[in-house]
Amino acid sequence: MTTFREFIAIDINSNKKLVEFGNEVKKTGADLKLVEPDNIHITLKFLGDTEETLAEEIEEIIKNAVKETKSFNIQLKGTGVFPNNNYIKIVWLGIQNGEPIAEIAQRIDDQTSKIGFEKEKRGFLPHLTIARVKTASNKDKLLQVLEKYRDAEFADITVEAIKLKKSELTPNGPIYTDLKVFKI
């Protein structure tokens, strides 16, 4: 049986301010991996290894999750980390006016749990992952950059589509392919 590593996301186009922030993060010397500019996205639901036989059901779930939604605007503003400043695993940008994203993610999570996917244990917090941190080296320098950008505005974005994406892990980083695009 064929399986794909899949997730549901909103693609975000990189811009000058995002690249500038990424470069400053990189210059800290922190032990981290930046998300490639072409791969920047807001994850609504990570499905993991998914059987091809579930494709139609997943597509129907996404279609139903967005059918009442019209395109909407969000702002990328501010920075933060998960889980906390003492133990950093993820560097993220905040999302303002992200309520529609949270609602769509909740509908997707509720429905995918009915076909065997694990329900999210934590509440959904709309965010944009910028980097994954490997170790604590140069953490203080990293926190200084995050503080500098704490209230920075990175972009105004109109969300017009949700995508079902395939992720292939390679030694050079993941390769994402759009499997299906759902216009809103």
VOLUM-429547 format. One record per atom (N, C-alpha, C): residue in three letters; x, y, z. Coordinates in pm, whole numbers, padded with zeros to 5 digits. Example, Ala and Ser with C-alpha at 12.3 -4.5 7.8 and 13.67 -1.06 7.14 Angstrom:
2
   residuo       xx       yy       zz
       ALA    01319   -00569    00780
       ALA    01230   -00450    00780
       ALA    01320   -00330    00780
       SER    01285   -00225    00708
       SER    01367   -00106    00714
       SER    01290    00003    00787
//
This chain:
184
   residuo       xx       yy       zz
       MET    00084   -00118    00000
       MET    00000    00000    00000
       MET    00089    00125    00000
       THR    00056    00221   -00085
       THR    00136    00342   -00099
       THR    00101    00443    00010
       THR    00205    00500    00072
       THR    00182    00606    00171
       THR    00263    00729    00131
       PHE    00211    00845    00171
       PHE    00279    00972    00152
       PHE    00288    01041    00286
       ARG    00393    01118    00307
       ARG    00405    01203    00426
       ARG    00334    01333    00389
       GLU    00221    01360    00454
       GLU    00136    01471    00413
       GLU    00108    01569    00526
       PHE    00072    01691    00484
       PHE    00024    01792    00578
       PHE   -00067    01889    00504
       ILE   -00143    01965    00580
       ILE   -00237    02062    00525
       ILE   -00187    02200    00568
       ALA   -00175    02293    00471
       ALA   -00107    02418    00502
       ALA   -00155    02535    00418
       ILE   -00112    02652    00461
       ILE   -00128    02777    00385
       ILE    00013    02821    00348
       ASP    00042    02830    00218
       ASP    00174    02876    00175
       ASP    00187    03026    00200
       ILE    00308    03067    00237
       ILE    00340    03208    00259
       ILE    00458    03243    00169
       ASN    00442    03349    00092
       ASN    00553    03394    00007
       ASN    00653    03470    00092
       SER    00780    03439    00073
       SER    00885    03509    00145
       SER    00892    03653    00095
       ASN    00948    03741    00177
       ASN    00968    03879    00137
       ASN    01098    03930    00197
       LYS    01132    04054    00166
       LYS    01257    04113    00211
       LYS    01271    04111    00363
       LYS    01164    04144    00433
       LYS    01168    04151    00580
       LYS    01190    04012    00641
       LEU    01124    03910    00585
       LEU    01144    03772    00634
       LEU    01287    03726    00611
       VAL    01342    03757    00495
       VAL    01480    03719    00464
       VAL    01576    03791    00558
       GLU    01551    03920    00581
       GLU    01635    03999    00673
       GLU    01634    03936    00812
       PHE    01516    03900    00861
       PHE    01504    03838    00992
       PHE    01578    03704    00995
       GLY    01558    03622    00892
       GLY    01626    03493    00884
       GLY    01778    03509    00885
       ASN    01828    03608    00813
       ASN    01972    03632    00810
       ASN    02024    03673    00948
       GLU    01950    03756    01019
       GLU    01993    03796    01154
       GLU    01991    03676    01250
       VAL    01890    03592    01236
       VAL    01883    03471    01319
       VAL    02004    03383    01291
       LYS    02037    03367    01163
       LYS    02150    03282    01123
       LYS    02282    03338    01179
       LYS    02298    03471    01177
       LYS    02422    03535    01223
       LYS    02446    03516    01372
       THR    02345    03477    01448
       THR    02365    03458    01592
       THR    02456    03339    01620
       GLY    02472    03252    01521
       GLY    02553    03132    01542
       GLY    02477    03023    01618
       ALA    02347    03045    01641
       ALA    02266    02944    01709
       ALA    02262    02817    01624
       ASP    02252    02704    01690
       ASP    02248    02574    01623
       ASP    02105    02547    01579
       LEU    02072    02595    01459
       LEU    01935    02584    01411
       LEU    01932    02564    01260
       LYS    01816    02526    01212
       LYS    01792    02509    01068
       LYS    01678    02601    01030
       LEU    01708    02700    00944
       LEU    01604    02790    00895
       LEU    01515    02717    00795
       VAL    01388    02751    00794
       VAL    01298    02700    00691
       VAL    01336    02770    00560
       GLU    01351    02693    00454
       GLU    01385    02752    00324
       GLU    01275    02850    00281
       PRO    01312    02965    00223
       PRO    01210    03064    00183
       PRO    01097    03006    00097
       ASP    01130    02910    00010
       ASP    01027    02849   -00077
       ASP    00935    02754    00001
       ASN    00974    02715    00122
       ASN    00896    02619    00199
       ASN    00817    02682    00314
       ILE    00818    02814    00323
       ILE    00750    02878    00435
       ILE    00599    02859    00423
       HIS    00538    02812    00532
       HIS    00394    02785    00531
       HIS    00341    02784    00675
       ILE    00211    02795    00686
       ILE    00142    02779    00814
       ILE    00080    02640    00813
       THR    00123    02554    00902
       THR    00070    02418    00908
       THR   -00065    02420    00981
       LEU   -00167    02367    00915
       LEU   -00299    02354    00977
       LEU   -00313    02217    01043
       LYS   -00254    02116    00978
       LYS   -00261    01979    01033
       LYS   -00150    01898    00969
       PHE   -00065    01838    01054
       PHE    00035    01745    01005
       PHE   -00026    01606    01009
       LEU   -00034    01541    00895
       LEU   -00097    01409    00887
       LEU    00005    01296    00901
       GLY    00130    01322    00863
       GLY    00231    01218    00869
       GLY    00213    01119    00755
       ASP    00264    00997    00775
       ASP    00253    00895    00671
       ASP    00107    00855    00654
       THR    00056    00883    00536
       THR   -00087    00869    00507
       THR   -00108    00773    00391
       GLU   -00198    00679    00410
       GLU   -00229    00584    00303
       GLU   -00300    00654    00189
       GLU   -00258    00620    00069
       GLU   -00316    00680   -00052
       GLU   -00468    00658   -00059
       THR   -00515    00549    00001
       THR   -00658    00518   -00003
       THR   -00742    00621    00073
       LEU   -00679    00701    00159
       LEU   -00752    00804    00235
       LEU   -00760    00938    00162
       ALA   -00698    00947    00045
       ALA   -00688    01075   -00028
       ALA   -00824    01141   -00049
       GLU   -00922    01068   -00099
       GLU   -01052    01128   -00127
       GLU   -01120    01179    00000
       GLU   -01111    01101    00107
       GLU   -01172    01143    00234
       GLU   -01105    01270    00289
       ILE   -00974    01275    00280
       ILE   -00901    01392    00328
       ILE   -00937    01514    00245
       GLU   -00943    01498    00114
       GLU   -00980    01609    00027
       GLU   -01120    01659    00059
       GLU   -01212    01569    00084
       GLU   -01349    01606    00119
       GLU   -01352    01682    00253
       ILE   -01272    01637    00348
       ILE   -01265    01704    00479
       ILE   -01216    01848    00461
       ILE   -01110    01867    00381
       ILE   -01057    02002    00359
       ILE   -01161    02089    00288
       LYS   -01223    02032    00185
       LYS   -01325    02106    00109
       LYS   -01437    02153    00202
       ASN   -01483    02065    00289
       ASN   -01590    02101    00383
       ASN   -01542    02202    00487
       ALA   -01416    02193    00527
       ALA   -01361    02283    00629
       ALA   -01352    02427    00579
       VAL   -01339    02446    00448
       VAL   -01324    02582    00394
       VAL   -01446    02631    00316
       LYS   -01549    02548    00301
       LYS   -01660    02584    00212
       LYS   -01735    02711    00255
       GLU   -01739    02740    00383
       GLU   -01809    02860    00432
       GLU   -01715    02980    00443
       THR   -01588    02960    00411
       THR   -01487    03064    00432
       THR   -01461    03142    00305
       LYS   -01453    03273    00320
       LYS   -01412    03361    00209
       LYS   -01265    03398    00235
       SER   -01196    03443    00132
       SER   -01056    03483    00151
       SER   -01051    03587    00264
       PHE   -00940    03590    00336
       PHE   -00928    03679    00451
       PHE   -00783    03726    00463
       ASN   -00764    03832    00539
       ASN   -00630    03889    00557
       ASN   -00575    03856    00694
       ILE   -00445    03830    00695
       ILE   -00373    03810    00821
       ILE   -00248    03898    00817
       GLN   -00190    03920    00933
       GLN   -00066    03994    00941
       GLN    00037    03905    01013
       LEU    00157    03902    00957
       LEU    00268    03836    01026
       LEU    00333    03943    01111
       LYS    00325    03925    01243
       LYS    00377    04029    01333
       LYS    00430    03965    01460
       GLY    00551    04008    01498
       GLY    00610    03964    01623
       GLY    00678    03830    01611
       THR    00760    03799    01712
       THR    00837    03675    01714
       THR    00819    03604    01846
       GLY    00853    03477    01848
       GLY    00845    03400    01970
       GLY    00910    03264    01952
       VAL    00903    03183    02057
       VAL    00962    03049    02053
       VAL    00867    02949    02118
       PHE    00885    02823    02080
       PHE    00820    02711    02147
       PHE    00929    02621    02202
       PRO    00916    02559    02315
       PRO    00808    02580    02410
       PRO    00828    02703    02499
       ASN    00957    02741    02525
       ASN    00980    02861    02606
       ASN    01124    02908    02586
       ASN    01156    03026    02643
       ASN    01289    03086    02625
       ASN    01402    03003    02685
       ASN    01372    02920    02783
       ASN    01477    02837    02844
       ASN    01508    02713    02762
       TYR    01411    02667    02686
       TYR    01427    02545    02606
       TYR    01363    02571    02470
       ILE    01442    02623    02378
       ILE    01390    02665    02248
       ILE    01401    02551    02147
       LYS    01288    02515    02087
       LYS    01287    02416    01980
       LYS    01244    02478    01847
       ILE    01153    02577    01854
       ILE    01098    02640    01734
       ILE    01105    02792    01749
       VAL    01149    02860    01642
       VAL    01141    03007    01633
       VAL    01025    03036    01538
       TRP    00934    03123    01583
       TRP    00816    03149    01501
       TRP    00785    03297    01489
       LEU    00702    03328    01389
       LEU    00642    03461    01374
       LEU    00496    03449    01414
       GLY    00447    03554    01478
       GLY    00307    03554    01519
       GLY    00215    03588    01403
       ILE    00090    03552    01419
       ILE   -00012    03581    01318
       ILE   -00125    03656    01384
       GLN   -00153    03776    01333
       GLN   -00267    03852    01382
       GLN   -00385    03830    01290
       ASN   -00504    03837    01346
       ASN   -00630    03809    01274
       ASN   -00630    03665    01223
       GLY   -00574    03575    01303
       GLY   -00564    03435    01264
       GLY   -00683    03349    01303
       GLU   -00791    03411    01352
       GLU   -00909    03333    01394
       GLU   -00962    03242    01284
       PRO   -00974    03292    01158
       PRO   -01024    03200    01053
       PRO   -00932    03079    01035
       ILE   -00802    03098    01050
       ILE   -00708    02986    01037
       ILE   -00734    02885    01149
       ALA   -00750    02935    01271
       ALA   -00775    02846    01385
       ALA   -00905    02769    01367
       GLU   -01008    02836    01314
       GLU   -01137    02770    01292
       GLU   -01125    02659    01187
       ILE   -01056    02688    01077
       ILE   -01037    02587    00973
       ILE   -00956    02470    01028
       ALA   -00849    02500    01101
       ALA   -00764    02395    01158
       ALA   -00844    02307    01254
       GLN   -00932    02368    01333
       GLN   -01013    02292    01428
       GLN   -01110    02198    01354
       ARG   -01172    02249    01247
       ARG   -01265    02166    01170
       ARG   -01189    02048    01106
       ILE   -01071    02076    01053
       ILE   -00990    01970    00992
       ILE   -00949    01867    01098
       ASP   -00905    01915    01214
       ASP   -00862    01825    01321
       ASP   -00977    01737    01368
       ASP   -01095    01797    01388
       ASP   -01212    01720    01432
       ASP   -01247    01610    01333
       GLN   -01246    01645    01203
       GLN   -01289    01548    01102
       GLN   -01182    01443    01072
       THR   -01054    01482    01070
       THR   -00951    01381    01042
       THR   -00939    01282    01157
       SER   -00976    01324    01278
       SER   -00969    01229    01391
       SER   -01072    01117    01372
       LYS   -01177    01143    01295
       LYS   -01280    01041    01269
       LYS   -01234    00935    01169
       ILE   -01123    00964    01098
       ILE   -01072    00864    01002
       ILE   -00934    00812    01045
       GLY   -00904    00826    01174
       GLY   -00787    00759    01229
       GLY   -00666    00846    01259
       PHE   -00673    00977    01235
       PHE   -00560    01063    01267
       PHE   -00572    01111    01410
       GLU   -00457    01120    01477
       GLU   -00457    01162    01616
       GLU   -00499    01308    01629
       LYS   -00588    01333    01724
       LYS   -00636    01469    01750
       LYS   -00524    01547    01819
       GLU   -00514    01677    01787
       GLU   -00413    01762    01849
       GLU   -00438    01772    01999
       LYS   -00333    01752    02077
       LYS   -00347    01761    02223
       LYS   -00345    01906    02271
       ARG   -00260    01987    02206
       ARG   -00252    02129    02242
       ARG   -00352    02205    02155
       GLY   -00398    02316    02205
       GLY   -00483    02401    02122
       GLY   -00403    02454    02004
       PHE   -00471    02487    01897
       PHE   -00404    02538    01777
       PHE   -00369    02684    01797
       LEU   -00243    02718    01780
       LEU   -00197    02856    01787
       LEU   -00139    02893    01651
       PRO   -00211    02978    01575
       PRO   -00160    03014    01442
       PRO   -00022    03078    01454
       HIS    00075    03023    01382
       HIS    00211    03074    01383
       HIS    00281    03030    01256
       LEU    00393    03094    01228
       LEU    00472    03062    01111
       LEU    00610    03019    01159
       THR    00644    02892    01143
       THR    00775    02842    01186
       THR    00882    02897    01093
       ILE    00984    02958    01153
       ILE    01096    03016    01078
       ILE    01221    02928    01091
       ALA    01238    02866    01208
       ALA    01357    02784    01230
       ALA    01329    02677    01334
       ARG    01403    02567    01320
       ARG    01401    02460    01420
       ARG    01537    02460    01489
       VAL    01535    02469    01621
       VAL    01658    02480    01699
       VAL    01703    02341    01744
       LYS    01833    02313    01725
       LYS    01887    02180    01757
       LYS    01945    02174    01898
       THR    02025    02276    01934
       THR    02085    02278    02068
       THR    02076    02419    02125
       ALA    02121    02435    02249
       ALA    02113    02564    02317
       ALA    02228    02659    02286
       SER    02318    02621    02197
       SER    02433    02708    02172
       SER    02390    02843    02118
       ASN    02451    02949    02173
       ASN    02423    03088    02136
       ASN    02277    03128    02156
       LYS    02213    03064    02250
       LYS    02072    03094    02280
       LYS    02053    03241    02316
       ASP    02145    03298    02394
       ASP    02130    03437    02437
       ASP    02132    03533    02319
       LYS    02221    03508    02222
       LYS    02225    03593    02101
       LYS    02094    03579    02022
       LEU    02046    03458    02013
       LEU    01919    03433    01942
       LEU    01805    03509    02010
       LEU    01800    03503    02142
       LEU    01694    03574    02216
       LEU    01704    03725    02197
       GLN    01824    03778    02182
       GLN    01840    03922    02158
       GLN    01779    03961    02023
       VAL    01802    03880    01920
       VAL    01743    03908    01788
       VAL    01591    03898    01796
       LEU    01541    03797    01866
       LEU    01395    03781    01879
       LEU    01335    03901    01951
       GLU    01404    03951    02052
       GLU    01356    04068    02125
       GLU    01353    04190    02032
       LYS    01455    04206    01950
       LYS    01462    04318    01855
       LYS    01340    04318    01761
       TYR    01297    04199    01722
       TYR    01186    04186    01625
       TYR    01052    04154    01694
       ARG    01048    04163    01826
       ARG    00930    04119    01901
       ARG    00799    04179    01849
       ASP    00802    04307    01811
       ASP    00680    04373    01763
       ASP    00687    04410    01615
       ALA    00784    04355    01543
       ALA    00802    04389    01402
       ALA    00687    04337    01317
       GLU    00653    04414    01215
       GLU    00551    04372    01118
       GLU    00624    04319    00995
       PHE    00593    04195    00959
       PHE    00664    04129    00849
       PHE    00586    04129    00718
       ALA    00453    04120    00725
       ALA    00376    04113    00600
       ALA    00226    04119    00629
       ASP    00153    04173    00532
       ASP    00007    04161    00526
       ASP   -00021    04063    00415
       ILE   -00102    03962    00445
       ILE   -00124    03853    00349
       ILE   -00273    03827    00333
       THR   -00314    03806    00209
       THR   -00450    03761    00182
       THR   -00445    03610    00162
       VAL   -00519    03539    00246
       VAL   -00524    03393    00237
       VAL   -00637    03357    00140
       GLU   -00598    03290    00032
       GLU   -00695    03255   -00073
       GLU   -00701    03106   -00102
       ALA   -00614    03028   -00036
       ALA   -00612    02884   -00064
       ALA   -00552    02806    00053
       ILE   -00600    02684    00067
       ILE   -00545    02586    00160
       ILE   -00492    02473    00072
       LYS   -00378    02416    00111
       LYS   -00319    02313    00027
       LYS   -00295    02184    00104
       LEU   -00320    02073    00035
       LEU   -00278    01941    00082
       LEU   -00142    01918    00017
       LYS   -00041    01895    00101
       LYS    00095    01889    00051
       LYS    00162    01757    00088
       LYS    00251    01716    00000
       LYS    00334    01598    00025
       LYS    00472    01648    00066
       SER    00533    01581    00162
       SER    00666    01616    00209
       SER    00759    01498    00189
       GLU    00865    01518    00110
       GLU    00967    01416    00092
       GLU    01091    01463    00167
       LEU    01137    01383    00261
       LEU    01256    01419    00337
       LEU    01380    01377    00258
       THR    01472    01473    00241
       THR    01597    01445    00170
       THR    01713    01495    00257
       PRO    01836    01453    00228
       PRO    01951    01503    00304
       PRO    01967    01655    00296
       ASN    01915    01717    00189
       ASN    01925    01862    00172
       ASN    01804    01937    00227
       GLY    01716    01866    00294
       GLY    01595    01929    00348
       GLY    01472    01875    00278
       PRO    01355    01909    00331
       PRO    01232    01855    00273
       PRO    01198    01917    00137
       ILE    01132    01837    00055
       ILE    01079    01884   -00073
       ILE    00928    01874   -00061
       TYR    00860    01987   -00078
       TYR    00714    01990   -00066
       TYR    00652    01997   -00205
       THR    00546    01918   -00223
       THR    00472    01915   -00349
       THR    00325    01935   -00318
       ASP    00260    02025   -00393
       ASP    00116    02044   -00377
       ASP    00043    01926   -00438
       LEU   -00039    01859   -00356
       LEU   -00121    01749   -00409
       LEU   -00257    01800   -00453
       LYS   -00309    01898   -00378
       LYS   -00441    01952   -00411
       LYS   -00450    02094   -00353
       VAL   -00510    02185   -00427
       VAL   -00527    02323   -00382
       VAL   -00676    02350   -00368
       PHE   -00715    02405   -00253
       PHE   -00855    02436   -00225
       PHE   -00869    02587   -00215
       LYS   -00929    02647   -00316
       LYS   -00949    02794   -00318
       LYS   -01056    02831   -00216
       ILE   -01035    02945   -00151
       ILE   -01138    02996   -00059
       ILE   -01176    03137   -00098
//
